[in-house]
Amino acid sequence: MAFKRIVPLVLAAVLAFIGASCDSSVTPSKLLDSTDGRFVVTFPPGFGEPQLSAHSVDSPVGKLTFSMYIAENSSGACFASYNDYPPEVIEQGDPKVMLDGARDGALRNINGKLIKEDEITLEGHPGRAISFSGSKEGKSFFGRADIFLVNPRLYQVMSLAYSQSDLETPAIRDFFKSFRLKK
């Protein structure tokens, strides 16, 4: 089953993962250089080719367009996504409050439970590293996400799996470490 609605603000990819069919074309690690997204990331080996999908959603701050690269295998999925906020939202907003709101809204939308959270940075930009669990339609899942606010853009790097141990492999750790902004 494919979910057509993307959760605004953060962790939008969670709903697409639950119950989605997996790509059968497994690849070695794959460097993704997103010109429009202004980032690079290396997807882990054993996942399908990253596929780009874009969705527009109405949000409390207006229409937002989420661009998301998704790679799946039989045990989970990896995502790298971004969306831009209107300049006035960034100018008037507190980054910590925005990151809190993104985390809380996403967890609420998936009936998720926060397991762990750390404040992090990416090249001086504020962020959050979160671990969470959830379930959808009777299927339990676990997730890890690094979320960064790089005005006016929100980046999300995420991995979801049916087993928490699948999120702790060296390949998944390397996926998160590989995310970099383009100059």
Salt bridges, closest charged atoms under 4 A:
ASP33 OD1 - LYS182 NZ 2.58
GLU49 OE2 - LYS30 NZ 3.51
ASP58 OD1 - LYS63 NZ 3.58
ASP84 OD1 - ARG153 NE 2.63
ASP100 OD1 - ARG103 NH1 3.34
ASP100 OD1 - ARG128 NH1 2.47
ASP104 OD1 - ARG103 NE 2.68
GLU117 OE2 - ARG103 NH1 2.70
GLU117 OE2 - ARG128 NH1 2.92
ASP118 OD2 - LYS116 NZ 3.77
GLU119 OE1 - LYS96 NZ 3.66
GLU123 OE1 - LYS183 NZ 3.02
ASP146 OD2 - ARG144 NH2 3.63
